[in-house]
Amino acid sequence: MTAEESTKYLNSKRRSTVFIIVFVAVMAVLAIYSLSVNNFKMSFSEAWTVVWDRICGNIPDRATDYYGWIRDYMVMEQSVPRTVASILVGVVLAVSGAVMQTITRNPLTDPYTIGISSAAMLGYCVALVYGVCVIPFIGGDAATMVNAFVFALIPSAAIIFVSSFKKLSPTMMILVGIGMMYMFSSFSTFIKFNASDESLQQIYEWGIGTMSSVGWEDLLPLLAAALLVLTAFMLLSKNINVLTAGDKVSQSLGVDPVRLRIICFLLISVAIAAVVCNTGTIGFVGLVAPHIARLFTGNDNRLLIPASATIGGMMVLLGDTLVRLLPGGLPVGVITALIGSPLFLYFLYRQRKQENF
């Protein structure tokens, strides 16, 4: 690399870092604002007073200060968990999408392409309609979450099993996932015919993706999933970059492409399973967020992964904030699709003369 090329690369890296910092700042501002958005009419200053009082250990008593207790409950038990969960979910979906698109060299791939969402849906339907859990003696909401998590791991396990007998190309891995996706979807459709109206409504809402049922108890698995994909893929980012040059070049540089893809698929499956079993399938974030990030950082995964994480967090947080502002209680997946689909078409148009994959 010449001195001019080195300088150009460093300047590009600095610009990308600045963009990431700006994205984080915007996400922080949006997160702060979202704390005051809930079903109880409340000003921004009131919301922050509640947060500050909690930090100082001042918790209103329901018997003597009912209005203060309601404010505290709405902010600390609803707004704060939903805000934190939205960011974590967006991080997992966007980072997983960015890595999936790189390792498969396919710009239309997202975390759900290999059948994770349809498998999780089948597990959810089995538990909700028939009351059957893969782990005995577990029922209720816990059964649906356990089933969704376990079933979401099946596509990755199938890909790993097939790969142990025959080396699969990226295209074949996607095709295997798509085949399983249609198979699981057909089973889910069959189960829906035997479901009650109430169960159908829950299945529909969960299938679109919602943050309405997220509480403090759900943050730990979501945080673990976000830390898993961020830490693991940042450590693997150099090797993931090598895959863009092709399998033969990767092998010549000491990177086993099949093994690396399997590791990535496994990590993505575990993280996405943790997200799906808590929030349902929130679409378009894993597809769109990496494309937006590439406009600012390029294809270097060392910068693309953190940029995708911040943009994904912003997308889900913005969608959930709009859901809380709008009447009717729409699932957040509707908003992310409305935001993501035109953005995706726009960025495809912008990049029509550029070959990024």
ZAMARGU-4260 file (C-alpha; in steps of 0.2 Angstrom, whole numbers, plus 5000, padded with zeros to 4 digits):
<rodrens>
0) 5000/5000/5000 | 5007/5017/4995 | 5008/5032/5006 | 4994/5040/4997 | 4983/5025/4998
5) 4987/5023/5017 | 4982/5041/5020 | 4966/5039/5010 | 4962/5023/5020 | 4965/5032/5037
10) 4954/5047/5032 | 4940/5035/5027 | 4942/5026/5044 | 4941/5042/5053 | 4925/5047/5044
15) 4917/5031/5047 | 4921/5032/5066 | 4914/5049/5066 | 4898/5043/5058 | 4897/5029/5071
20) 4899/5041/5085 | 4885/5052/5078 | 4873/5037/5076 | 4876/5033/5094 | 4872/5051/5100
25) 4856/5051/5089 | 4851/5034/5097 | 4855/5041/5114 | 4844/5056/5111 | 4830/5045/5104
30) 4831/5034/5119 | 4830/5048/5131 | 4814/5055/5123 | 4806/5038/5122 | 4806/5037/5141
35) 4792/5049/5141 | 4781/5040/5128 | 4769/5029/5136 | 4750/5026/5139 | 4750/5039/5153
40) 4751/5057/5148 | 4768/5063/5154 | 4780/5077/5150 | 4798/5074/5146 | 4804/5083/5163
45) 4792/5072/5173 | 4799/5056/5165 | 4816/5061/5169 | 4811/5066/5187 | 4805/5048/5189
50) 4821/5041/5183 | 4832/5053/5194 | 4821/5048/5209 | 4824/5030/5206 | 4842/5033/5205
55) 4842/5042/5222 | 4831/5028/5229 | 4815/5038/5231 | 4801/5027/5226 | 4783/5034/5229
60) 4771/5024/5240 | 4755/5019/5232 | 4745/5023/5247 | 4751/5040/5250 | 4756/5046/5233
65) 4746/5037/5220 | 4749/5049/5205 | 4768/5048/5209 | 4767/5029/5210 | 4758/5028/5193
70) 4771/5039/5185 | 4785/5028/5192 | 4777/5012/5186 | 4774/5018/5169 | 4791/5024/5166
75) 4801/5011/5176 | 4791/4996/5172 | 4786/5000/5154 | 4795/5014/5145 | 4813/5009/5152
80) 4812/4990/5148 | 4805/4993/5131 | 4818/5006/5127 | 4832/4996/5132 | 4825/4980/5124
85) 4822/4989/5107 | 4840/4994/5106 | 4846/4977/5110 | 4835/4968/5098 | 4840/4981/5084
90) 4858/4977/5088 | 4856/4958/5086 | 4846/4959/5071 | 4857/4972/5062 | 4873/4964/5066
95) 4867/4947/5062 | 4861/4953/5045 | 4877/4962/5041 | 4887/4946/5044 | 4874/4935/5035
100) 4875/4946/5019 | 4895/4945/5020 | 4897/4927/5023 | 4884/4922/5009 | 4889/4936/4998
105) 4871/4940/4995 | 4864/4957/4998 | 4846/4950/5000 | 4850/4939/5015 | 4844/4943/5032
110) 4845/4933/5049 | 4828/4925/5045 | 4833/4918/5028 | 4839/4901/5034 | 4822/4897/5042
115) 4825/4904/5060 | 4809/4914/5061 | 4797/4900/5053 | 4805/4887/5065 | 4802/4898/5080
120) 4784/4902/5074 | 4781/4883/5073 | 4787/4880/5091 | 4777/4895/5097 | 4761/4888/5088
125) 4763/4871/5095 | 4765/4878/5113 | 4750/4890/5111 | 4738/4879/5102 | 4742/4862/5109
130) 4750/4866/5125 | 4765/4855/5121 | 4783/4860/5127 | 4799/4852/5122 | 4804/4852/5140
135) 4791/4843/5151 | 4781/4851/5165 | 4783/4869/5158 | 4767/4878/5153 | 4760/4895/5150
140) 4771/4909/5142 | 4787/4900/5147 | 4782/4886/5136 | 4780/4897/5121 | 4797/4905/5124
145) 4806/4889/5127 | 4798/4881/5111 | 4802/4896/5100 | 4820/4896/5106 | 4823/4878/5104
150) 4814/4877/5087 | 4824/4892/5081 | 4840/4882/5083 | 4834/4868/5072 | 4838/4876/5055
155) 4856/4880/5060 | 4858/4862/5067 | 4852/4855/5050 | 4864/4865/5040 | 4878/4860/5052
160) 4873/4842/5050 | 4872/4842/5031 | 4889/4851/5031 | 4897/4837/5041 | 4894/4826/5026
165) 4896/4838/5012 | 4904/4855/5010 | 4890/4867/5007 | 4892/4883/4997 | 4884/4899/5003
170) 4870/4897/4990 | 4867/4879/4995 | 4866/4885/5014 | 4853/4898/5009 | 4843/4885/4999
175) 4843/4873/5013 | 4837/4886/5025 | 4823/4892/5012 | 4817/4874/5010 | 4816/4872/5029
180) 4807/4889/5030 | 4793/4883/5019 | 4792/4867/5028 | 4790/4875/5045 | 4778/4888/5038
185) 4767/4874/5031 | 4766/4865/5048 | 4762/4882/5056 | 4748/4885/5044 | 4741/4868/5047
190) 4741/4871/5066 | 4732/4888/5064 | 4717/4880/5057 | 4714/4871/5073 | 4718/4887/5084
195) 4705/4898/5093 | 4702/4916/5088 | 4711/4922/5103 | 4726/4911/5099 | 4726/4916/5081
200) 4727/4934/5087 | 4742/4931/5098 | 4750/4921/5084 | 4747/4935/5071 | 4754/4948/5083
205) 4769/4938/5088 | 4773/4934/5070 | 4774/4952/5066 | 4785/4957/5081 | 4780/4966/5096
210) 4789/4975/5111 | 4773/4977/5121 | 4776/4962/5132 | 4794/4965/5136 | 4799/4967/5154
215) 4814/4968/5165 | 4815/4949/5166 | 4818/4949/5147 | 4833/4961/5146 | 4846/4948/5152
220) 4844/4936/5138 | 4843/4950/5125 | 4858/4958/5133 | 4868/4942/5132 | 4862/4940/5114
225) 4868/4957/5109 | 4885/4955/5118 | 4887/4938/5110 | 4885/4944/5092 | 4895/4960/5095
230) 4910/4952/5104 | 4911/4937/5093 | 4909/4945/5076 | 4921/4959/5080 | 4934/4946/5085
235) 4930/4937/5069 | 4928/4953/5058 | 4945/4951/5049 | 4942/4933/5044 | 4924/4938/5039
240) 4932/4951/5028 | 4943/4938/5019 | 4927/4928/5014 | 4922/4942/5002 | 4937/4938/4991
245) 4930/4920/4988 | 4933/4903/4995 | 4949/4899/4986 | 4957/4915/4991 | 4951/4912/5009
250) 4959/4895/5010 | 4975/4901/5003 | 4975/4914/5017 | 4972/4901/5030 | 4954/4904/5033
255) 4942/4889/5031 | 4926/4896/5023 | 4915/4882/5027 | 4920/4881/5045 | 4919/4900/5048
260) 4901/4900/5040 | 4895/4886/5051 | 4902/4896/5066 | 4893/4912/5061 | 4877/4903/5057
265) 4877/4895/5074 | 4881/4911/5083 | 4867/4920/5073 | 4855/4906/5077 | 4857/4907/5096
270) 4856/4926/5096 | 4841/4927/5085 | 4833/4913/5094 | 4835/4923/5110 | 4827/4938/5102
275) 4813/4929/5093 | 4807/4920/5108 | 4805/4937/5118 | 4798/4949/5104 | 4793/4938/5089
280) 4799/4941/5072 | 4803/4959/5068 | 4807/4960/5050 | 4817/4972/5038 | 4830/4977/5052
285) 4842/4964/5048 | 4840/4967/5029 | 4840/4986/5028 | 4851/4992/5043 | 4868/4984/5035
290) 4864/4993/5018 | 4862/5010/5027 | 4878/5007/5037 | 4888/5002/5021 | 4884/5020/5014
295) 4895/5027/5028 | 4908/5013/5032 | 4910/5003/5016 | 4912/4984/5017 | 4925/4983/5031
300) 4916/4973/5044 | 4927/4980/5058 | 4917/4996/5055 | 4902/4989/5047 | 4897/4979/5062
305) 4897/4993/5075 | 4888/5005/5062 | 4875/4992/5059 | 4872/4989/5077 | 4869/5008/5080
310) 4857/5009/5065 | 4848/4993/5069 | 4845/5000/5087 | 4839/5016/5081 | 4827/5008/5068
315) 4818/4997/5081 | 4818/5011/5094 | 4811/5023/5082 | 4798/5010/5077 | 4793/5006/5095
320) 4792/5025/5100 | 4780/5028/5085 | 4770/5013/5090 | 4768/5021/5108 | 4763/5037/5100
325) 4750/5030/5088 | 4733/5024/5094 | 4728/5006/5091 | 4743/4997/5098 | 4752/4992/5082
330) 4766/4979/5083 | 4783/4987/5080 | 4786/4975/5066 | 4773/4985/5055 | 4782/5001/5058
335) 4800/4994/5054 | 4793/4987/5038 | 4785/5003/5033 | 4801/5012/5037 | 4813/4999/5030
340) 4805/4995/5014 | 4806/5012/5006 | 4823/5015/5013 | 4829/4998/5006 | 4822/5003/4988
345) 4830/5020/4989 | 4847/5014/4994 | 4846/5000/4981 | 4843/5014/4968 | 4858/5025/4975
350) 4869/5010/4973 | 4863/5004/4957 | 4880/5008/4948 | 4890/5001/4963 | 4895/4983/4965
355) 4896/4981/4984 | 4895/4962/4984
</rodrens>
